[in-house]
Amino acid sequence: MDTNKAIVVFAKQGNIVMKRIVDGDLIDILKKVAIEALQKWDPSNSNFDIIRYDYKIEKKLPLKPEEVDIILKLNPIRLEGSVVFTLPIYIISYKNYSTDEGTVDEEVYVVAPYISDEYVGYVEEVAIMTTSPSEESM
């Protein structure tokens, strides 16, 4: 999908460490960030995973003019007074460990299409939730 911009967030242990908006094709940006994460990856201690997470968003109509073209590429469904669409969010995990309950991600990059500043919070939320220590491990 070509949105011409992507949001890239780096999170560590429940905190946003870096956030930037990058011009270019989403897939090209995703691959560059994956290579950056690959350079930091220690195969003796962690898995390396790239997971696509489909985040459902409902937005009240009318849309802002700058949102229309991008949201149309995200398979929107029009409801009465709103539109629902799926924002693809890619989680690149390179520093993680396994527990009995599953995998704990300590550091991740999160990449998604940039629509407008209004949607950056969704991407940050995924990054924070993905790297936040669970209550069981505290």
A tleap script that builds the chain and sets N, CA, C and O, in Angstrom:
source leaprc.protein.ff14SB
mol = sequence {
  NMET ASP THR ASN LYS ALA ILE VAL VAL PHE
  ALA LYS GLN GLY ASN ILE VAL MET LYS ARG
  ILE VAL ASP GLY ASP LEU ILE ASP ILE LEU
  LYS LYS VAL ALA ILE GLU ALA LEU GLN LYS
  TRP ASP PRO SER ASN SER ASN PHE ASP ILE
  ILE ARG TYR ASP TYR LYS ILE GLU LYS LYS
  LEU PRO LEU LYS PRO GLU GLU VAL ASP ILE
  ILE LEU LYS LEU ASN PRO ILE ARG LEU GLU
  GLY SER VAL VAL PHE THR LEU PRO ILE TYR
  ILE ILE SER TYR LYS ASN TYR SER THR ASP
  GLU GLY THR VAL ASP GLU GLU VAL TYR VAL
  VAL ALA PRO TYR ILE SER ASP GLU TYR VAL
  GLY TYR VAL GLU GLU VAL ALA ILE MET THR
  THR SER PRO SER GLU GLU SER CMET
}
set mol.1.N position { 0.840 -1.171 0.000 }
set mol.1.CA position { 0.000 0.000 0.000 }
set mol.1.C position { 0.889 1.239 0.000 }
set mol.1.O position { 1.806 1.351 0.814 }
set mol.2.N position { 0.621 2.152 -0.899 }
set mol.2.CA position { 1.447 3.349 -1.000 }
set mol.2.C position { 0.711 4.535 -0.391 }
set mol.2.O position { -0.229 5.059 -0.988 }
set mol.3.N position { 1.136 4.958 0.793 }
set mol.3.CA position { 0.543 6.123 1.442 }
set mol.3.C position { 1.496 7.306 1.420 }
set mol.3.O position { 1.132 8.409 1.829 }
set mol.4.N position { 2.709 7.081 0.946 }
set mol.4.CA position { 3.754 8.105 0.832 }
set mol.4.C position { 4.361 8.546 2.155 }
set mol.4.O position { 5.312 9.327 2.161 }
set mol.5.N position { 3.835 8.062 3.276 }
set mol.5.CA position { 4.416 8.368 4.583 }
set mol.5.C position { 4.115 7.222 5.536 }
set mol.5.O position { 3.114 6.519 5.402 }
set mol.6.N position { 5.007 7.054 6.499 }
set mol.6.CA position { 4.781 6.054 7.545 }
set mol.6.C position { 5.192 6.645 8.880 }
set mol.6.O position { 6.041 7.533 8.953 }
set mol.7.N position { 4.574 6.136 9.931 }
set mol.7.CA position { 4.982 6.487 11.285 }
set mol.7.C position { 5.816 5.325 11.805 }
set mol.7.O position { 5.414 4.166 11.700 }
set mol.8.N position { 6.975 5.642 12.365 }
set mol.8.CA position { 7.871 4.636 12.936 }
set mol.8.C position { 8.046 4.980 14.410 }
set mol.8.O position { 8.449 6.092 14.753 }
set mol.9.N position { 7.743 4.023 15.276 }
set mol.9.CA position { 7.859 4.216 16.719 }
set mol.9.C position { 8.787 3.142 17.268 }
set mol.9.O position { 8.689 1.974 16.891 }
set mol.10.N position { 9.692 3.543 18.165 }
set mol.10.CA position { 10.542 2.590 18.879 }
set mol.10.C position { 10.142 2.638 20.342 }
set mol.10.O position { 10.129 3.706 20.954 }
set mol.11.N position { 9.813 1.479 20.904 }
set mol.11.CA position { 9.405 1.398 22.305 }
set mol.11.C position { 10.280 0.403 23.046 }
set mol.11.O position { 10.706 -0.619 22.508 }
set mol.12.N position { 10.528 0.744 24.305 }
set mol.12.CA position { 11.364 -0.092 25.168 }
set mol.12.C position { 10.706 -0.155 26.541 }
set mol.12.O position { 10.516 0.871 27.193 }
set mol.13.N position { 10.364 -1.351 26.972 }
set mol.13.CA position { 9.806 -1.608 28.295 }
set mol.13.C position { 8.669 -0.648 28.654 }
set mol.13.O position { 8.657 -0.054 29.733 }
set mol.14.N position { 7.719 -0.509 27.732 }
set mol.14.CA position { 6.525 0.288 27.987 }
set mol.14.C position { 6.658 1.778 27.756 }
set mol.14.O position { 5.731 2.528 28.062 }
set mol.15.N position { 7.778 2.226 27.229 }
set mol.15.CA position { 7.997 3.654 26.992 }
set mol.15.C position { 8.339 3.921 25.531 }
set mol.15.O position { 9.050 3.144 24.894 }
set mol.16.N position { 7.822 5.028 25.012 }
set mol.16.CA position { 8.181 5.461 23.666 }
set mol.16.C position { 9.543 6.138 23.752 }
set mol.16.O position { 9.708 7.125 24.470 }
set mol.17.N position { 10.510 5.610 23.024 }
set mol.17.CA position { 11.869 6.147 23.022 }
set mol.17.C position { 12.079 7.059 21.817 }
set mol.17.O position { 12.788 8.061 21.901 }
set mol.18.N position { 11.453 6.699 20.692 }
set mol.18.CA position { 11.633 7.458 19.457 }
set mol.18.C position { 10.358 7.360 18.632 }
set mol.18.O position { 9.684 6.330 18.610 }
set mol.19.N position { 10.047 8.468 17.950 }
set mol.19.CA position { 8.896 8.498 17.049 }
set mol.19.C position { 9.263 9.411 15.891 }
set mol.19.O position { 9.734 10.530 16.098 }
set mol.20.N position { 9.044 8.928 14.659 }
set mol.20.CA position { 9.334 9.782 13.507 }
set mol.20.C position { 8.379 9.458 12.364 }
set mol.20.O position { 7.889 8.337 12.232 }
set mol.21.N position { 8.134 10.464 11.552 }
set mol.21.CA position { 7.341 10.302 10.344 }
set mol.21.C position { 8.321 10.273 9.188 }
set mol.21.O position { 9.166 11.158 9.054 }
set mol.22.N position { 8.202 9.239 8.346 }
set mol.22.CA position { 9.163 9.011 7.268 }
set mol.22.C position { 8.429 9.088 5.933 }
set mol.22.O position { 7.375 8.476 5.758 }
set mol.23.N position { 8.989 9.839 4.999 }
set mol.23.CA position { 8.433 9.907 3.645 }
set mol.23.C position { 8.862 8.679 2.853 }
set mol.23.O position { 10.009 8.244 2.946 }
set mol.24.N position { 7.942 8.124 2.075 }
set mol.24.CA position { 8.271 6.991 1.219 }
set mol.24.C position { 7.193 5.927 1.244 }
set mol.24.O position { 6.171 6.077 1.913 }
set mol.25.N position { 7.427 4.864 0.519 }
set mol.25.CA position { 6.519 3.731 0.435 }
set mol.25.C position { 6.552 2.931 1.737 }
set mol.25.O position { 7.626 2.646 2.266 }
set mol.26.N position { 5.385 2.572 2.247 }
set mol.26.CA position { 5.278 1.854 3.525 }
set mol.26.C position { 6.123 0.586 3.544 }
set mol.26.O position { 6.853 0.348 4.507 }
set mol.27.N position { 6.036 -0.227 2.501 }
set mol.27.CA position { 6.764 -1.499 2.478 }
set mol.27.C position { 8.271 -1.261 2.461 }
set mol.27.O position { 9.013 -1.972 3.139 }
set mol.28.N position { 8.730 -0.277 1.699 }
set mol.28.CA position { 10.164 0.045 1.681 }
set mol.28.C position { 10.641 0.508 3.053 }
set mol.28.O position { 11.710 0.107 3.514 }
set mol.29.N position { 9.844 1.354 3.704 }
set mol.29.CA position { 10.193 1.840 5.048 }
set mol.29.C position { 10.214 0.674 6.025 }
set mol.29.O position { 11.134 0.562 6.835 }
set mol.30.N position { 9.211 -0.192 5.957 }
set mol.30.CA position { 9.136 -1.364 6.834 }
set mol.30.C position { 10.380 -2.226 6.692 }
set mol.30.O position { 10.945 -2.668 7.693 }
set mol.31.N position { 10.811 -2.470 5.469 }
set mol.31.CA position { 11.997 -3.296 5.240 }
set mol.31.C position { 13.259 -2.626 5.776 }
set mol.31.O position { 14.123 -3.307 6.330 }
set mol.32.N position { 13.384 -1.311 5.624 }
set mol.32.CA position { 14.556 -0.595 6.151 }
set mol.32.C position { 14.598 -0.654 7.675 }
set mol.32.O position { 15.658 -0.854 8.267 }
set mol.33.N position { 13.434 -0.479 8.307 }
set mol.33.CA position { 13.376 -0.556 9.771 }
set mol.33.C position { 13.677 -1.980 10.228 }
set mol.33.O position { 14.342 -2.172 11.246 }
set mol.34.N position { 13.199 -2.976 9.496 }
set mol.34.CA position { 13.488 -4.376 9.837 }
set mol.34.C position { 14.986 -4.650 9.773 }
set mol.34.O position { 15.527 -5.350 10.629 }
set mol.35.N position { 15.656 -4.102 8.765 }
set mol.35.CA position { 17.115 -4.272 8.658 }
set mol.35.C position { 17.812 -3.594 9.833 }
set mol.35.O position { 18.774 -4.133 10.381 }
set mol.36.N position { 17.328 -2.406 10.223 }
set mol.36.CA position { 17.888 -1.703 11.385 }
set mol.36.C position { 17.730 -2.555 12.650 }
set mol.36.O position { 18.664 -2.676 13.443 }
set mol.37.N position { 16.544 -3.143 12.829 }
set mol.37.CA position { 16.303 -4.003 13.993 }
set mol.37.C position { 17.150 -5.268 13.924 }
set mol.37.O position { 17.643 -5.746 14.946 }
set mol.38.N position { 17.320 -5.806 12.732 }
set mol.38.CA position { 18.123 -7.015 12.543 }
set mol.38.C position { 19.565 -6.796 12.997 }
set mol.38.O position { 20.201 -7.711 13.519 }
set mol.39.N position { 20.074 -5.590 12.797 }
set mol.39.CA position { 21.436 -5.267 13.227 }
set mol.39.C position { 21.567 -5.274 14.755 }
set mol.39.O position { 22.651 -5.516 15.285 }
set mol.40.N position { 20.465 -5.007 15.458 }
set mol.40.CA position { 20.474 -4.977 16.930 }
set mol.40.C position { 20.158 -6.341 17.550 }
set mol.40.O position { 20.363 -6.541 18.747 }
set mol.41.N position { 19.667 -7.263 16.750 }
set mol.41.CA position { 19.184 -8.555 17.225 }
set mol.41.C position { 20.317 -9.453 17.681 }
set mol.41.O position { 21.330 -9.577 16.993 }
set mol.42.N position { 20.154 -10.080 18.837 }
set mol.42.CA position { 21.094 -11.075 19.349 }
set mol.42.C position { 20.417 -12.450 19.242 }
set mol.42.O position { 19.597 -12.799 20.091 }
set mol.43.N position { 20.756 -13.233 18.205 }
set mol.43.CA position { 20.085 -14.519 17.989 }
set mol.43.C position { 20.273 -15.519 19.124 }
set mol.43.O position { 19.498 -16.470 19.234 }
set mol.44.N position { 21.271 -15.330 19.959 }
set mol.44.CA position { 21.480 -16.271 21.061 }
set mol.44.C position { 20.527 -16.017 22.228 }
set mol.44.O position { 20.397 -16.859 23.117 }
set mol.45.N position { 19.857 -14.855 22.230 }
set mol.45.CA position { 18.981 -14.513 23.351 }
set mol.45.C position { 17.532 -14.229 22.987 }
set mol.45.O position { 16.676 -14.204 23.872 }
set mol.46.N position { 17.233 -14.016 21.710 }
set mol.46.CA position { 15.890 -13.574 21.323 }
set mol.46.C position { 15.460 -14.173 19.993 }
set mol.46.O position { 16.273 -14.648 19.200 }
set mol.47.N position { 14.159 -14.132 19.783 }
set mol.47.CA position { 13.600 -14.403 18.463 }
set mol.47.C position { 13.543 -13.092 17.694 }
set mol.47.O position { 13.600 -12.014 18.286 }
set mol.48.N position { 13.430 -13.185 16.386 }
set mol.48.CA position { 13.213 -12.013 15.539 }
set mol.48.C position { 11.886 -12.224 14.836 }
set mol.48.O position { 11.734 -13.163 14.054 }
set mol.49.N position { 10.918 -11.346 15.115 }
set mol.49.CA position { 9.574 -11.509 14.566 }
set mol.49.C position { 9.086 -10.211 13.942 }
set mol.49.O position { 9.346 -9.123 14.455 }
set mol.50.N position { 8.380 -10.341 12.838 }
set mol.50.CA position { 7.633 -9.224 12.269 }
set mol.50.C position { 6.191 -9.691 12.170 }
set mol.50.O position { 5.883 -10.660 11.475 }
set mol.51.N position { 5.317 -8.994 12.870 }
set mol.51.CA position { 3.917 -9.382 12.936 }
set mol.51.C position { 3.060 -8.228 12.427 }
set mol.51.O position { 3.255 -7.075 12.813 }
set mol.52.N position { 2.119 -8.553 11.564 }
set mol.52.CA position { 1.155 -7.549 11.097 }
set mol.52.C position { -0.071 -7.647 11.992 }
set mol.52.O position { -0.664 -8.715 12.149 }
set mol.53.N position { -0.433 -6.525 12.568 }
set mol.53.CA position { -1.592 -6.433 13.442 }
set mol.53.C position { -2.603 -5.516 12.760 }
set mol.53.O position { -2.280 -4.372 12.441 }
set mol.54.N position { -3.816 -6.002 12.534 }
set mol.54.CA position { -4.857 -5.197 11.895 }
set mol.54.C position { -5.683 -4.500 12.972 }
set mol.54.O position { -6.441 -5.142 13.698 }
set mol.55.N position { -5.530 -3.192 13.067 }
set mol.55.CA position { -6.156 -2.370 14.102 }
set mol.55.C position { -7.412 -1.724 13.523 }
set mol.55.O position { -7.321 -0.894 12.618 }
set mol.56.N position { -8.575 -2.098 14.036 }
set mol.56.CA position { -9.849 -1.544 13.559 }
set mol.56.C position { -10.077 -0.164 14.176 }
set mol.56.O position { -9.953 0.023 15.387 }
set mol.57.N position { -10.412 0.787 13.318 }
set mol.57.CA position { -10.668 2.156 13.760 }
set mol.57.C position { -12.025 2.590 13.221 }
set mol.57.O position { -12.336 2.381 12.049 }
set mol.58.N position { -12.828 3.199 14.092 }
set mol.58.CA position { -14.080 3.798 13.651 }
set mol.58.C position { -13.936 5.307 13.753 }
set mol.58.O position { -13.585 5.833 14.809 }
set mol.59.N position { -14.206 5.996 12.667 }
set mol.59.CA position { -14.024 7.451 12.587 }
set mol.59.C position { -15.356 8.086 12.198 }
set mol.59.O position { -15.987 7.686 11.220 }
set mol.60.N position { -15.772 9.080 12.977 }
set mol.60.CA position { -17.000 9.813 12.661 }
set mol.60.C position { -16.813 10.595 11.370 }
set mol.60.O position { -15.738 11.135 11.107 }
set mol.61.N position { -17.859 10.651 10.578 }
set mol.61.CA position { -17.853 11.447 9.352 }
set mol.61.C position { -18.204 12.891 9.696 }
set mol.61.O position { -18.895 13.116 10.689 }
set mol.62.N position { -17.771 13.852 8.941 }
set mol.62.CA position { -17.013 13.727 7.696 }
set mol.62.C position { -15.517 13.555 7.967 }
set mol.62.O position { -15.009 13.955 9.015 }
set mol.63.N position { -14.831 12.956 7.007 }
set mol.63.CA position { -13.376 12.837 7.076 }
set mol.63.C position { -12.747 14.153 6.650 }
set mol.63.O position { -13.336 14.921 5.889 }
set mol.64.N position { -11.555 14.401 7.146 }
set mol.64.CA position { -10.788 15.565 6.698 }
set mol.64.C position { -10.288 15.283 5.281 }
set mol.64.O position { -10.014 14.132 4.941 }
set mol.65.N position { -10.166 16.319 4.454 }
set mol.65.CA position { -9.722 16.102 3.068 }
set mol.65.C position { -8.411 15.320 2.959 }
set mol.65.O position { -8.261 14.489 2.063 }
set mol.66.N position { -7.465 15.577 3.860 }
set mol.66.CA position { -6.170 14.885 3.789 }
set mol.66.C position { -6.261 13.410 4.197 }
set mol.66.O position { -5.340 12.639 3.925 }
set mol.67.N position { -7.360 13.011 4.845 }
set mol.67.CA position { -7.537 11.619 5.266 }
set mol.67.C position { -8.175 10.743 4.186 }
set mol.67.O position { -7.943 9.535 4.145 }
set mol.68.N position { -8.971 11.350 3.322 }
set mol.68.CA position { -9.831 10.594 2.406 }
set mol.68.C position { -9.052 9.613 1.538 }
set mol.68.O position { -9.370 8.424 1.526 }
set mol.69.N position { -8.039 10.083 0.811 }
set mol.69.CA position { -7.312 9.210 -0.119 }
set mol.69.C position { -6.656 8.030 0.589 }
set mol.69.O position { -6.658 6.912 0.073 }
set mol.70.N position { -6.096 8.278 1.765 }
set mol.70.CA position { -5.411 7.203 2.491 }
set mol.70.C position { -6.422 6.204 3.051 }
set mol.70.O position { -6.233 4.994 2.923 }
set mol.71.N position { -7.485 6.699 3.665 }
set mol.71.CA position { -8.481 5.797 4.254 }
set mol.71.C position { -9.171 4.963 3.179 }
set mol.71.O position { -9.542 3.817 3.434 }
set mol.72.N position { -9.347 5.516 1.988 }
set mol.72.CA position { -9.930 4.735 0.889 }
set mol.72.C position { -9.070 3.529 0.527 }
set mol.72.O position { -9.590 2.544 0.004 }
set mol.73.N position { -7.772 3.586 0.794 }
set mol.73.CA position { -6.867 2.460 0.521 }
set mol.73.C position { -6.909 1.399 1.624 }
set mol.73.O position { -6.304 0.336 1.488 }
set mol.74.N position { -7.628 1.690 2.719 }
set mol.74.CA position { -7.647 0.802 3.882 }
set mol.74.C position { -8.970 0.036 4.006 }
set mol.74.O position { -9.388 -0.312 5.110 }
set mol.75.N position { -9.620 -0.221 2.874 }
set mol.75.CA position { -10.859 -1.006 2.825 }
set mol.75.C position { -11.921 -0.525 3.815 }
set mol.75.O position { -12.357 -1.287 4.677 }
set mol.76.N position { -12.338 0.740 3.692 }
set mol.76.CA position { -13.311 1.265 4.651 }
set mol.76.C position { -14.708 0.689 4.432 }
set mol.76.O position { -15.089 0.330 3.318 }
set mol.77.N position { -15.450 0.615 5.520 }
set mol.77.CA position { -16.860 0.232 5.483 }
set mol.77.C position { -17.634 1.405 6.071 }
set mol.77.O position { -17.388 1.831 7.199 }
set mol.78.N position { -18.563 1.912 5.292 }
set mol.78.CA position { -19.327 3.066 5.753 }
set mol.78.C position { -20.512 2.601 6.590 }
set mol.78.O position { -21.285 1.736 6.178 }
set mol.79.N position { -20.634 3.186 7.758 }
set mol.79.CA position { -21.770 2.948 8.636 }
set mol.79.C position { -22.561 4.254 8.715 }
set mol.79.O position { -22.182 5.257 8.111 }
set mol.80.N position { -23.637 4.232 9.450 }
set mol.80.CA position { -24.417 5.460 9.590 }
set mol.80.C position { -23.632 6.478 10.419 }
set mol.80.O position { -23.472 6.314 11.629 }
set mol.81.N position { -23.149 7.519 9.763 }
set mol.81.CA position { -22.444 8.593 10.456 }
set mol.81.C position { -20.975 8.343 10.715 }
set mol.81.O position { -20.307 9.187 11.313 }
set mol.82.N position { -20.451 7.202 10.281 }
set mol.82.CA position { -19.034 6.923 10.520 }
set mol.82.C position { -18.494 5.962 9.459 }
set mol.82.O position { -19.233 5.439 8.626 }
set mol.83.N position { -17.198 5.755 9.523 }
set mol.83.CA position { -16.534 4.806 8.634 }
set mol.83.C position { -15.614 3.943 9.497 }
set mol.83.O position { -14.968 4.444 10.417 }
set mol.84.N position { -15.561 2.648 9.197 }
set mol.84.CA position { -14.676 1.721 9.906 }
set mol.84.C position { -13.635 1.242 8.902 }
set mol.84.O position { -13.965 0.852 7.782 }
set mol.85.N position { -12.372 1.276 9.321 }
set mol.85.CA position { -11.302 0.800 8.447 }
set mol.85.C position { -10.246 0.098 9.280 }
set mol.85.O position { -10.215 0.217 10.505 }
set mol.86.N position { -9.382 -0.634 8.594 }
set mol.86.CA position { -8.336 -1.398 9.264 }
set mol.86.C position { -6.990 -0.760 8.985 }
set mol.86.O position { -6.574 -0.644 7.832 }
set mol.87.N position { -6.311 -0.347 10.044 }
set mol.87.CA position { -4.974 0.228 9.935 }
set mol.87.C position { -3.958 -0.896 10.140 }
set mol.87.O position { -3.886 -1.461 11.232 }
set mol.88.N position { -3.174 -1.232 9.116 }
set mol.88.CA position { -2.162 -2.275 9.312 }
set mol.88.C position { -0.993 -1.726 10.133 }
set mol.88.O position { -0.380 -0.724 9.766 }
set mol.89.N position { -0.701 -2.387 11.229 }
set mol.89.CA position { 0.395 -1.981 12.105 }
set mol.89.C position { 1.371 -3.150 12.175 }
set mol.89.O position { 0.990 -4.271 12.513 }
set mol.90.N position { 2.620 -2.881 11.856 }
set mol.90.CA position { 3.656 -3.920 11.839 }
set mol.90.C position { 4.516 -3.789 13.093 }
set mol.90.O position { 5.052 -2.720 13.383 }
set mol.91.N position { 4.639 -4.885 13.826 }
set mol.91.CA position { 5.451 -4.922 15.042 }
set mol.91.C position { 6.706 -5.729 14.734 }
set mol.91.O position { 6.631 -6.898 14.356 }
set mol.92.N position { 7.859 -5.087 14.902 }
set mol.92.CA position { 9.146 -5.751 14.676 }
set mol.92.C position { 9.784 -5.952 16.045 }
set mol.92.O position { 10.230 -4.997 16.681 }
set mol.93.N position { 9.822 -7.190 16.485 }
set mol.93.CA position { 10.366 -7.525 17.802 }
set mol.93.C position { 11.706 -8.224 17.629 }
set mol.93.O position { 11.812 -9.232 16.929 }
set mol.94.N position { 12.721 -7.675 18.274 }
set mol.94.CA position { 14.056 -8.271 18.164 }
set mol.94.C position { 14.698 -8.518 19.528 }
set mol.94.O position { 15.719 -9.201 19.613 }
set mol.95.N position { 14.113 -7.974 20.591 }
set mol.95.CA position { 14.634 -8.222 21.942 }
set mol.95.C position { 13.458 -8.699 22.787 }
set mol.95.O position { 12.611 -7.909 23.203 }
set mol.96.N position { 13.422 -10.020 23.034 }
set mol.96.CA position { 12.299 -10.627 23.716 }
set mol.96.C position { 12.749 -11.901 24.418 }
set mol.96.O position { 13.861 -12.386 24.212 }
set mol.97.N position { 11.870 -12.425 25.242 }
set mol.97.CA position { 12.160 -13.698 25.896 }
set mol.97.C position { 10.849 -14.439 26.141 }
set mol.97.O position { 9.774 -13.840 26.143 }
set mol.98.N position { 10.955 -15.743 26.344 }
set mol.98.CA position { 9.774 -16.583 26.542 }
set mol.98.C position { 9.544 -16.851 28.017 }
set mol.98.O position { 10.484 -16.993 28.799 }
set mol.99.N position { 8.256 -16.917 28.380 }
set mol.99.CA position { 7.846 -17.316 29.722 }
set mol.99.C position { 6.796 -18.409 29.559 }
set mol.99.O position { 6.447 -18.772 28.435 }
set mol.100.N position { 6.295 -18.932 30.663 }
set mol.100.CA position { 5.233 -19.931 30.598 }
set mol.100.C position { 3.960 -19.357 29.974 }
set mol.100.O position { 3.166 -20.091 29.386 }
set mol.101.N position { 3.768 -18.035 30.107 }
set mol.101.CA position { 2.573 -17.381 29.575 }
set mol.101.C position { 2.720 -16.963 28.118 }
set mol.101.O position { 1.727 -16.611 27.480 }
set mol.102.N position { 3.930 -16.992 27.579 }
set mol.102.CA position { 4.146 -16.572 26.191 }
set mol.102.C position { 5.419 -15.760 26.051 }
set mol.102.O position { 6.336 -15.873 26.865 }
set mol.103.N position { 5.465 -14.943 25.015 }
set mol.103.CA position { 6.648 -14.135 24.730 }
set mol.103.C position { 6.493 -12.745 25.325 }
set mol.103.O position { 5.422 -12.144 25.242 }
set mol.104.N position { 7.554 -12.240 25.920 }
set mol.104.CA position { 7.601 -10.879 26.449 }
set mol.104.C position { 8.523 -10.074 25.542 }
set mol.104.O position { 9.705 -10.388 25.402 }
set mol.105.N position { 7.971 -9.037 24.933 }
set mol.105.CA position { 8.754 -8.163 24.058 }
set mol.105.C position { 9.303 -7.002 24.877 }
set mol.105.O position { 8.542 -6.248 25.483 }
set mol.106.N position { 10.619 -6.861 24.895 }
set mol.106.CA position { 11.235 -5.762 25.633 }
set mol.106.C position { 11.446 -4.532 24.758 }
set mol.106.O position { 11.261 -3.404 25.215 }
set mol.107.N position { 11.832 -4.746 23.505 }
set mol.107.CA position { 12.087 -3.641 22.581 }
set mol.107.C position { 11.483 -3.976 21.226 }
set mol.107.O position { 11.687 -5.067 20.692 }
set mol.108.N position { 10.736 -3.022 20.677 }
set mol.108.CA position { 10.118 -3.223 19.367 }
set mol.108.C position { 10.143 -1.928 18.561 }
set mol.108.O position { 10.184 -0.824 19.105 }
set mol.109.N position { 10.117 -2.109 17.256 }
set mol.109.CA position { 9.788 -1.027 16.338 }
set mol.109.C position { 8.364 -1.291 15.874 }
set mol.109.O position { 7.982 -2.439 15.642 }
set mol.110.N position { 7.587 -0.236 15.740 }
set mol.110.CA position { 6.231 -0.358 15.232 }
set mol.110.C position { 6.105 0.588 14.042 }
set mol.110.O position { 6.438 1.770 14.135 }
set mol.111.N position { 5.620 0.053 12.926 }
set mol.111.CA position { 5.533 0.814 11.677 }
set mol.111.C position { 4.102 0.728 11.157 }
set mol.111.O position { 3.494 -0.342 11.158 }
set mol.112.N position { 3.567 1.875 10.708 }
set mol.112.CA position { 2.207 1.910 10.167 }
set mol.112.C position { 2.090 3.039 9.154 }
set mol.112.O position { 2.912 3.955 9.145 }
set mol.113.N position { 1.073 2.977 8.302 }
set mol.113.CA position { 0.852 4.101 7.391 }
set mol.113.C position { 0.553 5.362 8.200 }
set mol.113.O position { -0.145 5.309 9.213 }
set mol.114.N position { 1.080 6.474 7.751 }
set mol.114.CA position { 0.787 7.753 8.407 }
set mol.114.C position { -0.429 8.359 7.726 }
set mol.114.O position { -0.417 8.597 6.518 }
set mol.115.N position { -1.478 8.610 8.501 }
set mol.115.CA position { -2.682 9.256 7.972 }
set mol.115.C position { -2.655 10.728 8.358 }
set mol.115.O position { -2.701 11.604 7.494 }
set mol.116.N position { -2.582 10.997 9.659 }
set mol.116.CA position { -2.445 12.347 10.202 }
set mol.116.C position { -2.013 12.193 11.658 }
set mol.116.O position { -1.985 11.083 12.189 }
set mol.117.N position { -1.682 13.300 12.291 }
set mol.117.CA position { -1.234 13.241 13.688 }
set mol.117.C position { -2.286 12.613 14.600 }
set mol.117.O position { -1.950 12.028 15.629 }
set mol.118.N position { -3.545 12.734 14.224 }
set mol.118.CA position { -4.638 12.183 15.021 }
set mol.118.C position { -4.513 10.671 15.223 }
set mol.118.O position { -4.969 10.148 16.239 }
set mol.119.N position { -3.905 9.970 14.276 }
set mol.119.CA position { -3.827 8.510 14.317 }
set mol.119.C position { -2.523 7.983 14.917 }
set mol.119.O position { -2.390 6.777 15.127 }
set mol.120.N position { -1.577 8.850 15.190 }
set mol.120.CA position { -0.286 8.430 15.748 }
set mol.120.C position { -0.480 7.758 17.105 }
set mol.120.O position { 0.249 6.828 17.448 }
set mol.121.N position { -1.450 8.221 17.866 }
set mol.121.CA position { -1.723 7.650 19.186 }
set mol.121.C position { -2.053 6.169 19.150 }
set mol.121.O position { -1.696 5.435 20.072 }
set mol.122.N position { -2.731 5.714 18.098 }
set mol.122.CA position { -3.045 4.287 17.968 }
set mol.122.C position { -1.757 3.462 17.856 }
set mol.122.O position { -1.632 2.396 18.458 }
set mol.123.N position { -0.820 3.973 17.081 }
set mol.123.CA position { 0.449 3.271 16.873 }
set mol.123.C position { 1.263 3.281 18.167 }
set mol.123.O position { 1.863 2.272 18.536 }
set mol.124.N position { 1.280 4.422 18.851 }
set mol.124.CA position { 1.987 4.506 20.137 }
set mol.124.C position { 1.379 3.549 21.157 }
set mol.124.O position { 2.107 2.900 21.909 }
set mol.125.N position { 0.062 3.458 21.187 }
set mol.125.CA position { -0.614 2.560 22.124 }
set mol.125.C position { -0.196 1.109 21.904 }
set mol.125.O position { 0.057 0.383 22.865 }
set mol.126.N position { -0.123 0.685 20.644 }
set mol.126.CA position { 0.312 -0.682 20.336 }
set mol.126.C position { 1.749 -0.889 20.803 }
set mol.126.O position { 2.069 -1.931 21.376 }
set mol.127.N position { 2.619 0.095 20.563 }
set mol.127.CA position { 4.027 -0.017 20.968 }
set mol.127.C position { 4.162 -0.119 22.484 }
set mol.127.O position { 4.938 -0.931 22.988 }
set mol.128.N position { 3.415 0.697 23.206 }
set mol.128.CA position { 3.482 0.688 24.675 }
set mol.128.C position { 2.928 -0.621 25.226 }
set mol.128.O position { 3.549 -1.247 26.085 }
set mol.129.N position { 1.760 -1.036 24.733 }
set mol.129.CA position { 1.151 -2.279 25.223 }
set mol.129.C position { 2.023 -3.488 24.924 }
set mol.129.O position { 2.118 -4.405 25.740 }
set mol.130.N position { 2.661 -3.493 23.757 }
set mol.130.CA position { 3.494 -4.629 23.366 }
set mol.130.C position { 4.702 -4.786 24.278 }
set mol.130.O position { 5.122 -5.908 24.560 }
set mol.131.N position { 5.269 -3.669 24.743 }
set mol.131.CA position { 6.505 -3.731 25.530 }
set mol.131.C position { 6.298 -3.518 27.026 }
set mol.131.O position { 7.263 -3.549 27.788 }
set mol.132.N position { 5.064 -3.303 27.458 }
set mol.132.CA position { 4.817 -3.101 28.888 }
set mol.132.C position { 4.944 -4.416 29.633 }
set mol.132.O position { 4.415 -5.438 29.195 }
set mol.133.N position { 5.649 -4.393 30.766 }
set mol.133.CA position { 5.749 -5.618 31.569 }
set mol.133.C position { 4.364 -6.011 32.073 }
set mol.133.O position { 3.595 -5.156 32.510 }
set mol.134.N position { 4.049 -7.293 32.013 }
set mol.134.CA position { 2.750 -7.743 32.512 }
set mol.134.C position { 2.772 -7.712 34.030 }
set mol.134.O position { 3.834 -7.726 34.652 }
set mol.135.N position { 1.580 -7.669 34.619 }
set mol.135.CA position { 1.487 -7.610 36.079 }
set mol.135.C position { 2.046 -8.868 36.724 }
set mol.135.O position { 2.558 -8.816 37.843 }
set mol.136.N position { 1.951 -10.010 36.023 }
set mol.136.CA position { 2.463 -11.255 36.592 }
set mol.136.C position { 3.979 -11.219 36.755 }
set mol.136.O position { 4.527 -11.833 37.670 }
set mol.137.N position { 4.666 -10.480 35.841 }
set mol.137.CA position { 6.129 -10.482 35.899 }
set mol.137.C position { 6.682 -9.384 36.800 }
set mol.137.O position { 7.898 -9.255 36.941 }
set mol.138.N position { 5.805 -8.593 37.409 }
set mol.138.CA position { 6.264 -7.498 38.275 }
set mol.138.C position { 6.422 -7.967 39.700 }
set mol.138.O position { 6.800 -7.182 40.569 }
savepdb mol mol.pdb
quit
